[in-house]
């Protein structure tokens, strides 16, 4: 891969400032415009080619590619965008020594530009369908040193579909469960659990004893158990982390929508784990 892992030499997070820095945007109820109040910053020209850029993958799905069923709604690959991508990029820039591009990108797997970026993100893959060219491109990208994060799909039906598509890419490899002891849960933030992060509505109600959903953080009956699975290459390098029955993207996107949700899920779970994943991906 071009610029193979050059984007990051060291990622340093100043722990004593973390809570304060996150709290500075608590209760930021944002209007729905592109940057929606997310601060923008200037990358120095000397580092223009050596910044971390959050790259979201565009893909097709067998329900016409739209969230909400045939013929309506959003394209699934766009879910939580652009807010999740903008917020997460801002947090990486704000809380770490990583130089981050303020404007995230979205690319197709077959775009040659993909190989300029070592980290890619796929959301809502429960109905995803890869073309043959995409299968070949993703295999080549990951075996060349790239890293994939998969997020926000729930239940057995969505897992079964994604697993079938993944096996088209790597028929000889099996995703394995990452235990809590894995460094990805401890390399920057020391997490005490493998967190389950629900959408903002359920996550808020799960914290209110009178809501009838107190303590429930799974979005459907067959998704109670959270899974973080890894896919490794022949040398033992983690090429992909698959976040199933959880939704880090909503924790990033909806940080300003509800203070309870921000405090319980965004601040303590979605951002810490997201930063850990990027740190691990860029240094291993």
N, C-alpha and C positions, 0 to 999 in steps of 0.2 A: 504494500500500500504506500502511496505517496504521502510524505510527511508522517511516516509511521511513528505514532505516539509522540511526535514532537510538541504537540499542543500543551503537554504538561510535564514539567520537571519535578515540581514539588507542589503538593496541595496542603496548605496550612490553614487550620481553622482555629480562631482564637476563642476558646471555650467560654471564657468569662464574659465575652461580649455577645454570645449567641442569643440568650434569652432577651436581652435588651434590644438587640438589632431586630429580632423577629417581632417583638412587641411594638416596635415603632409603627408598624402598619396594621396593627390589630384594629378591627372595626372599620377598616377602609371599605365602605360600601361603594363600589365603583360603578360608574356608568359603562354601558356596553359600547365602547368604541375601540379602535384597534389597540392602542397601547393602554387605554383605560386607566390612566394615571400611573402606570408603571414607569419609574424614572428611566431616562435614556442617558447613556454615557458615550464618551468618545474613546475609541481604541486608538492608541498612538500608532502612527504610520509604520513605525519600526516593527510593531507586533501584529500588523494587519494579517499576515499569513500564518501566524502562530497563536490564534485564539481558539477557544473551545466554542463550537457552534452546535446548538441543539437542533438536530435534524429529525423531522417527523417523516415517516414513510407514507406515501400515497399508494393505495392498493384498491383492488376491486373485490366485491363480495357477491355471493349468490342471491342476495335479496335486493338486487339492483344497486347494491353499494350504499344503501340509504338506511339510516337509523330511524326506525318506526315502521319498517315494512316496505312493501312494493310501492314505488311511485311517489313517496313523500318523505319529508324529514331531511336530515343531514346525511351527507356521505359519512360513513362510519369512521373513516380515517381522520376526519376533522374533529371528532368528539373532543371536547375540552379546549379546543384551539380557538383563538390564539392565546387565551389567558394563561393556560397551564404552562405553555412554552415560554411566554414572556416572563411570568412570575418566577419560574424555576431558573431561567437564565439570570434574572436579577438577583435571586438569592445566592447563586453561585458566585456572581461578581461581588456581592455585598459581603458575604461571610467567609470567603476563601481568598487565597492568593492567586487563584486561577484567573487568567485574563479571558473574558467571555465576550463574545459577539452579542450586542443587544438585540439583534433581529434574528430570530430563529428562521430556519428554512424548512421547506417540505420538498421532497424529491421522490421520484419513482426509483425502484430498485434497479431498473435498467439504465438509469442516467449515469453516464461515465463520471459525472461530478461526484457521485456518491463516494468514490474512492479517495476523495480529498478530505473526508470526514471519518474519524475513527469510531464515532458513537452514533447509533440510530435508534429510533423509538417507534414501535408499532402499538397502536391502541385499538381496543375493541376487535380482536382478531377472531371472534367466535363465528363469523360468517365469511371470513377471508377466503379468497381463492387466488392462488398464484398461477400466472401463466408459465409456460415452459421456460421462457426467457428469464422470468423473475426467479424461478427455481435455480437456474444456473448462476444468475447474478448474485443471489444471496449466498449461495454456497461459496462462490469465489470470494466474495467480500469477507465472509467470516473466516475462511481458511487463510486469507491474506493478512489477518490481524485485526479485522474489524470486530466491533462489539454491538450486540443487539439487546435492547431492553423491550420486553413485551409486557403490556399492562392492561388492566380493566376488562376482564371477561370473567363470566360467572357461570357456574354450574357444569354438569357433565356433558350436555349437548354441545356447548361452545368449546369445552376442552377437547372433545372428540374430533370436532372439525379442525381445530388448530393443530392437533396432534397429527392428523392425516396429512395436512399440508406441510408440516415440519418434516415428516418422514419422507416426503417427496424430495425435500432438500437434502436430508441426511438419512437415507434408509439404513445406514450401518450404525447410527448413533442413537442413544436413548437418553432423554432428559432425566436427570436424577434430582431428588429432593435435596435442597441445601439445608443442613441442620443449623440450629441457632448458633452452634460453635463456629460456623464458617466465618472467615474474616470479613465478608461483605456486610455482616451485621455489626461489626465492631471497629472497622478500620479508621473511622473518623468519629462518629457517634457510637457509643457503646450501648446498643439496644438490648433490652432485657427480654424482649419477645420478638417473634416474627409477626409484625403487626398486620391486622386486618383493617383496611380503611374503606368505609362505605361512602356512598354519595352524601352530599351535604344534608339532604332532607332526613334520611335515615340516621345519619351520624348525629345530627342534632337531637332527634327524638330519642336516640338510644341513651342519651345522658339525662333525660328527664323522667324521674320515677313515675309520674302520672300519665305518661304518654301511651302506655300499653305496649311499647317496644323497648322498654328500658333494658339495656345490656345487649340488644340484638345489633350486630354489626355485619351480618351476612344478608345479601340482597335477595336471596331465594332459598327455598328449603334445601336444595341439594348443593349449597355453596357454603355451608357452615364452617368447613375447615379451610383455612387459608393455605396456599401452597406457593413456595418459591422454589422453582426448579432451575437447574443449570444444565447447559450443554457444553461439553468439553471437546477440545481437539486432541489429536494423538499425543501431544506433548503435555497434556494436562492443563492447558490454558482454558479458562472459562471464556467461552465465546458469546454466550447469551444467558441472560437471566429472565425467567418467565414468571411473572407475578400474576397468579391465578386466584380468583375469589377475593380480589382486593382492587383498589382503585386509587393509586398514588396520584394520578392526574387530577382527580377531583380535589384532592387535598391541596394541590398547587393552584388549580383554577379558582377554587371557591374560598380561598383564605380570607377574603375580605367580606364574605357574604353573611357570616354569622360568627359571633365571638366565641360561642361554645365550641363550634366545629373547629375554628382556628386553634383554640387553646388545646383541645384534646387530640385532634387528628392532624392538622396541618403542621403545627409547631413541634409536636412531640413525635410524630410518626412519618408523615409523608415527606417532609423536607429532610429530616435526618437520614432516612433510608435512601432517598433519591441522591443525596450528596455522597453517601457511602458507595452507592452503585457506580456513580461517575468516577469517584476516586479509585475504586478497585479496578474498574475497566481501564483507566488511563495509566495505571502503574504496575499492572501485572501482565 
